[in-house]
Amino acid sequence: MTNVAGHLREQNGMYQMILSWKDTDGKRRTKSISTGLPVKGNKKRAESLLRKTQKEFNPETMQQVSDLPVSEYLNRWLRESVMNLPPET
């Protein structure tokens, strides 16, 4: 399992999580994910969300999708997400 580092950044009044790790080639990779939390009064929540995201984030499953046809990307997304979707979806 890859060690994923992370920190919070304030941008446009919202907290963002910045995750970083080294890929299989040894290159440093980063990913920015919005928390959806406003900065004011949410620091502890944002830190908790960051810790949770660091534990659950798996860079091995991330891949460059720029070369994939849309149909293949959607099929992969559906296979990975079907168990997490609410029934009305």
N, C-alpha and C positions, 0 to 999 in steps of 0.2 A: 504494500500500500504506500502510496506517495504521501509525503509530508506536505500539507497545505498550510502555508502561512497566511495571515490576513490582518487587515486593519480597517478602521472606519475613516471615511472622508466625508466632509460636509460639502454638498454641492447644491446650489439653488435652494437652500433652506431645508434640504432633505439629507438623511444619512445614506451613504453608499458603502457597500462592503467591497473591498479590494482583496481578492484572493490571488496568491502567487505560489508557484510550484515549478519544479524542473521536470521537463518531459523526458522521454526515453533517450533522446539525443543529448541531454544535458543542457538544453536551452531553457532559459527562464521564461515562463509563461504567466500571464495575468488575466484575470477576468473581473470585471466590474459588475456588481449586481445591486440594484436599488433595493433598499429595505422598505420603501414606501412610508417611512416614519419621518415626521418633521423633526428638526433638530431640537426645538424647544421642548424640554421635559421628557425626552425619550432616550437619553444616553444609555441607561441600564438595559432597556429593551433592545436597543440596537446592538449592544455588546453581547447580550444573550443570543440574539439571532445570529450574530457573527460566529460565536462559538459553535452553535448548532449547525450552521452551514458548513463550517470547516470540517466538522466530524462527518457530515453526510456527503460532502462533495467528493466525487470520484473522477479525477482527471483522465483516468484510463478510458472511461466511457465517452469522454469528449472527443470529437473528431472534427476535422475540417469538412464541412458540408458544402463547400463552394463547388466541388466537382460532382456532387450527387444530383441526379435528376429530382425534381420536386416530388414525383410519385414515390420514389424510393425513400426520400427523407420522410414523407408523411407516413409511409408504411412502418418505418422504424419507430417514429414518434408514437404512432398508435399502439404498436406492440409494447413499447416501454411504459406508456401512460394509461393503458386501458384499465388497470386495476385501481388507479387513483382518480379516475373520473367519476363524478356523481351520476347516478342512473338517468337523470333527466337529460344528460348530455348525449 
